[in-house]
């Protein structure tokens, strides 16, 4: 098996001019995918009935709105949004987020 490292700074440069909210696959592990995203502007209100989602801010700052609160995530911070929670991610400026998602 060939073990390869990845460079998050290079990934950010690669996705900096890409469309927001589109995943850039980094790695597969234990039936999960680590994706990088460029967040900018509001996404849409939605929920996942079958999966939790983990958000980790690598660069920038995002807000995740739920029906009961707003969660502000700055660089180096993360949160697990439990399945069944209705939420809307928002970023006022381009921000780069890592997410673990089911494969």
Number of C-alpha atoms within 10 A of each C-alpha: 3 3 4 6 6 9 8 15 10 10 16 20 10 11 17 16 10 14 12 18 17 13 17 17 14 15 14 14 10 7 8 13 16 18 18 26 26 24 25 19 15 16 15 10 12 13 18 14 11 9 14 16 15 16 22 20 22 21 19 18 22 28 16 19 16 17 10 7 9 13 13 16 20 16 15 12 15 18 15 12 18 15 13 13 15 16 20 17 22 19 20 13 13 18 23 27 27 22 23 19 16 15 10
